[in-house]
Amino acid sequence: MNSNITNNRQPKINYSYGKQTISDDDIQAVVEILKSDWLTQGPTIKKFENELCSKFGSKYASVCANGTAGLHLIALSLGWNKNDIIITSPITFLASANCAIYAGAKIDFADIDSSSYTIDPNKLEDKIKLYLSQNKKVKAVVAVDYAGHPCDWEALKTLKEKYDFQLVNDFCHALGAEYKNDFQYAVKYADAVNLSFHPVKHITTGEGGAVLTNNEVLDKRIKTLRTHGMTKDESILEKNDGPWYYEMHEVGFNYRITDFQCALGICQLKKLDSFVEKRRNIAKYYDNFFSQDNRFIIPDVSVNAKHAYHLYPLQIKFDELKISKKDFFLKMKEKNILLQVHYIPVHLQPFYKKNFGFNEGDFPVAEKFYEREVSIPIYPSLNESDLNYISETILKILNEMK
Ligand SMILES: *Cc1c(COP(=O)(O)O)cnc(C)c1O
């Protein structure tokens, strides 16, 4: 029985859409490193990278400061430049598009598929062809396994081979997902795969991220750019003054992560499978509850996919019900349920409208999805009475607003 809820009265805690799960072994692991010689740039970095490689089946991994830094490192190491065209989904976090801007490149979008909410390969091909008709080539596609549902990677790979672009998986939502029964699909389809360990994600290091790749050259470049562009690689040094000597051939950043964060990451990674299982059970509860009522659309799962449920994107037909989404949010907040929306379509951000000329109506499937989407709480520590309270409260408030 949940101690937060007694006799169906309102819980004292706030339910948010996502939350970390930290236990004593996590705390112990961090304390151990705090007492060691290496707080940063020590052996726990490599250890975490090795664990990520074996878990996700990649040849190389570079852990870094956060997922956004990871995307920036990917953009630079893939050589994105001025006038390059990068395409992503409008339904993603800002960082998936911003990384193109960091590199000075130009961003564009392809609308989402209405059932998986991931980038629609047909719309993507239309966009690529439109550019080709203007003698322009698309440099890269940043595909996002939105909410934890894998993109149509077979179709994306076919397009990659046909039109020769770089393929990035912004995999921040999808740790634990499977595509064609394969848990390690991400690096098999994408040139580079980006992870985030922000507390709302599947596993956390506080702030943190990682880039996975099977490409050795790319990995070397990422690791160099992660620390200021400094290298001690004998094969590229112009000279060598001695053991202290390093050179800088291109400008990089300090995008490192600490050893104690990596210790937390190693401990969390061991629990990824059980966290994902709990998320799937929560999703099953919501699926059962909301699929019986035609005011809702529950997230679909395609035949090739096993969902990892970073989010539970519930669509409520506010438009047909003539209910204000804003009022619904405020009433839910009064009941201590803090909903979110993932995402405001990125092309409608003032920055992108102003600098690239995007407008309402450009990506109608994404815009319709935005009107209806609500991210309801999903994280491992929710139990059945929490789920019951959340689901019943959603129904009760919608009924009251009729
Ligand atoms: C969280 C997230 C990021 C950014 O990760 P940070 O660690 O917060 O910088 C990028 N893309 C997507 C899709 C995300 O969900």
The ligand as an SDF file (V2000), in Angstrom:
LIG
                    3D

 15 15  0  0  0  0  0  0  0  0999 V2000
   17.0080   14.9970  -22.8270 C   0  0  0  0  0  0  0  0  0  0  0  0
   17.1640   15.1020  -24.2830 C   0  0  0  0  0  0  0  0  0  0  0  0
   18.2520   15.7500  -24.8700 C   0  0  0  0  0  0  0  0  0  0  0  0
   19.2460   16.5470  -24.0960 C   0  0  0  0  0  0  0  0  0  0  0  0
   19.8440   15.8940  -23.0570 O   0  0  0  0  0  0  0  0  0  0  0  0
   20.4570   16.7410  -21.8220 P   0  0  0  0  0  0  0  0  0  0  0  0
   21.2200   15.7040  -21.0760 O   0  0  0  0  0  0  0  0  0  0  0  0
   19.2890   17.2750  -21.0500 O   0  0  0  0  0  0  0  0  0  0  0  0
   21.2980   17.8040  -22.3770 O   0  0  0  0  0  0  0  0  0  0  0  0
   18.3550   15.7300  -26.2540 C   0  0  0  0  0  0  0  0  0  0  0  0
   17.4420   15.1250  -27.0160 N   0  0  0  0  0  0  0  0  0  0  0  0
   16.3660   14.5120  -26.4870 C   0  0  0  0  0  0  0  0  0  0  0  0
   15.3870   13.8520  -27.3990 C   0  0  0  0  0  0  0  0  0  0  0  0
   16.1880   14.4860  -25.1080 C   0  0  0  0  0  0  0  0  0  0  0  0
   15.1040   13.9030  -24.5860 O   0  0  0  0  0  0  0  0  0  0  0  0
  1  2  1  0
  2  3  1  0
  2 14  2  0
  3  4  1  0
  3 10  2  0
  4  5  1  0
  5  6  1  0
  6  7  2  0
  6  8  1  0
  6  9  1  0
 10 11  1  0
 11 12  2  0
 12 13  1  0
 12 14  1  0
 14 15  1  0
M  END
$$$$
